[in-house]
């Protein structure tokens, strides 16, 4: 099926906005310029969603073609995010002028906040190679398999993880100190104590949303700032070693976390998008 896209939407820029495309159950083909996601449909069927733009129009192939799949695609590609105000801001700043013509500003995210929370926790205090391995183990151990391609599995639900014990989860997922945090979040969702999806649907002030994210086990300032971006809030930068590298090369010197944060202060409510799409000298 073909999906109408906003005029300012770029499939390529969205998919390549950050590293999620390299984490299961996403699979990115550079040669085919296509993105696949193994999706657990509410009907119980696991299907493969394949996204591409063969003729400049977003094309989606899936065994199931319904509103749920359409919604998942629009969610993953942030197609309903409005960028008019951000683009107007960029046009007033010479360093950001390249962003609107490239149709940048959207980030690849997961269909559920739970999945994004788990992914972000798996990026903390570790290497990217270890992150990809941690996420792969979670998917392999708990994800539902595709009916005709069982080695390909969907990202597990909180209930699938919570059905195991903490000891069992720790043995299979091997997340180190993160085991308890991920298992606690999954268990609270499964028990009805925690509803992460309300963070998407409720119009919390940015400060309140940030504070709510910080209450999640294993989510500190860095992880909460990442999650704010995926929820469409951009006034905080997820400063890490890569951010320090980019800012340091831009300024021609080594910088601290504090100095990296200071670099973005002038960009007020757009700090996070500027971080992701700034024309960095290091790139």
Secondary structure, DSSP 4 states (H G I P E B T S, - for coil): -EE---TT--HHHHHTTSGGGGSTTEEEETTTTEEEEEEE-TTS-EEEEEEE-TTSSEEEE-S--SHHHHHHHHHHTTTT---HHHHHHHHTSGGGTHHHHHT-------SSHHHHHHHHHTTTTS-HHHHHHHHHHHHHHHSPBPSS-TTSBPPPPHHHHHTS-HHHHHHHH--GGGHHHHHHHHHHHHTTS--TTHHHHS---HHHHHHHHHTSTT--HHHHHHHHHHTT--SS----HHHHHHHHHHHTS---HHHHHHHHGGGGGGHHHHHHHS--TT-
